[in-house]
Amino acid sequence: MERIYGIKNGGNKLSRLSNGQSATQEELANKLGIDINTYRRSKKILELIPELQTMVDEKQITTSVASRILARLSPTDQKNLILTYGKDEIVANSFAIYNDSVVK
């Protein structure tokens, strides 16, 4: 969507829409009817591998865990996480993972 609206790096940097108007991530979020934090979390979730995106869609893991922790991992590390621990273990421990990351 940012590509369509000409937004390159978000933040307060302005880009130009095809009609000449300026656009930011915040303006796009407003256009979508969501707050900027929801917009940014959603963008982070799109960086997850499909298996983890599905787990978010099915509410097996929260958007907070997905966007603040799992999306920071490379796709290879995300895949290795699933292969090493399995989806059930990730789901069972996602609350503890989130709490640990908030405390640090």
N, C-alpha and C positions, 0 to 999 in steps of 0.2 A: 504494500500500500504506500509506503514511503517513496518508493521508486515512482509510482504513478503521480504522486503529489510533488515530486522533486525534492524531497527531504533527503539530505545526504548523511548528516551526522547528528541529528537531533539537537538537544540542548537549546541554547538561545540563538544559534546560528540560523539565519534566514535563508531560505531557498525561494525560488520563483515557481509558482504554479503556471500551467500553460496559459492561463488568462492574465498573467502578469502580477497576480497577488502573491504576497509573501506567505510562507507556511512554516510552522514549527511543529515538533512532535506534540506540543501542548495544544496547538490549534487543531491538529488532526484528532487528538483525543476528544476535544470538545465537540468536534464535528460528529464523532462516533457516539457521543453521549456517555463517555467514561472519563474517570480522572486520569491524570498523567501517570500515577503509580500503577494503576491497573494496565494501562497501555504498555508501560515498560516491562511489567511482569509478563504480559502476554508475548511481547517480543522475545524475552528470554526463553520462554517455554518453546517457542518455535525453533530454538537452537538445540533442543534435545533430540536424541535419536528417536525414531518412531516408537520403539517399545516403551520408552519413558513418557512420551507424549500420550500414548494410549493409557498408561497408568494414571496420568493426570486427568484425562477425559473421563475415565471410569471412577474418579475420585478415590483411587487407591493411595495416592500421595497428594499432598496439598500443593497448591500453586506456590506457596511460600517456599517449601522445601525444594520444589522443582526449579523455581526461578532464582533463588538465593544461593543454592548449594549445587544442585546437580548440573545446572546450566554452566557453571564455572569449569566443569570438567570437559576435557576434550571428548569428541565422539568416541575415540578409542577407549578412553578411561571409563566413559559411560557404559560402553559395551562390556568392558572387563568387570565393572561393578556388578552387572547383571549375571555374567558368567560365573563370577566368584561367589557371590552371595545368593543369587536367585531373587526373583521378584518378591516372593513371600517374605524373605528376610528383610528386603529393602522396605516393604510396606510395614512390617512389624516394628522396624527400628527408625522409621522416618521421623517420628516425633522426637526421639532421643538425638538423632542427627541434627535436627533443626535447633533444639535447645542448646546443644554443645556449640553450634556455630554462633548463636546469639550471645552466649556467655563470653566467648573468646574475643 
